[in-house]
């Protein structure tokens, strides 16, 4: 079980026994996780306060 704090989703994974099925399972799971808002949020991650970066540059 994996709890993703960013999306507040509990993910329960059961892996099959052979390696090919595990690879397929991971690919399918990745596709499901990358659907909808999840992928948009990870692609657009920004600092919580953009002003912090500017302040750091000014103190140099």
N, C-alpha and C positions, 0 to 999 in steps of 0.2 A: 504494500500500500504506500502511496505517495500523496502527501498533502501539499498542494501548490498554493502558497500564501498569496501570490500575486492575483490569482484568479479565484481564490477561495473554493477550490474544487478538490474533492477527494477522489483520487484515481486508484482504482484497484486493478492490478495487472496479474494475469495468470499466464505464464509462459509455457508454450508447448515443449515437448521433449527434444525434437530434432532441430539442428542449427538453421536449416532452410526456413522452417516455420517460424523460428524466433526472429529471423531477419524480416520475414514478411509481416509478422506481428508488429515489430518495431516501426516499420514503414507505415503500416496502416494506422498505428497509434499516433505517429508523428503527423500524418495527414489530418487526423481528427483534431489534434491539438492546434494545428495551424489554421484551422477554419475559423471564420468569423472574426470577432473582436480580438481574440488572442494574438493572432499574427500582427494585426494592426498595432496593438499595444507594444509588442516587442520591437517592431520596426521603428516606432516613433519614441523610443525612450529618450527622455531629456533629463538634465539635472533638476533636482527639486527646486532649486533657486538659481536661475541663470545669472543673477547679480553676483553670486559668490565668485564665479569665474572672472568677471570683470574686476572685482575687488582684488583678487589675487594678482592679476596682471598689473594693476596700478601700484601695488606694493613693491613689485620688483623694481 
